[in-house]
């Protein structure tokens, strides 16, 4: 399960409801600043598909919904390429 929320760093209070996303792991997409991420990418439990949840300010840069991978993977990682919209994944051997 992955969780996403926003927090006021001055007061330490949540500013939005917590979103619980089911999957193996997840990461924010977009630039390293987490103030307004482009979206959230979740590696599903089957380890062979991804689900993309676009952010509120997404400008149609991201696919929406499920993305099927050609084979199972061990994990996904954020990269700085294409303004944080390119991820790295490791093929499962």
Beta strands, then each sheet from edge to edge (+ up, - down):
strand 1: 2-4
strand 2: 7-8
strand 3: 13-14
strand 4: 19-21
strand 5: 25-29
strand 6: 39-43
strand 7: 49-54
strand 8: 65-68
strand 9: 73-78
strand 10: 87-91
sheet 1: 1+ 4-
sheet 2: 2+ 3-
sheet 3: 5+ 6- 7+ 8-
sheet 4: 9+ 10-
end
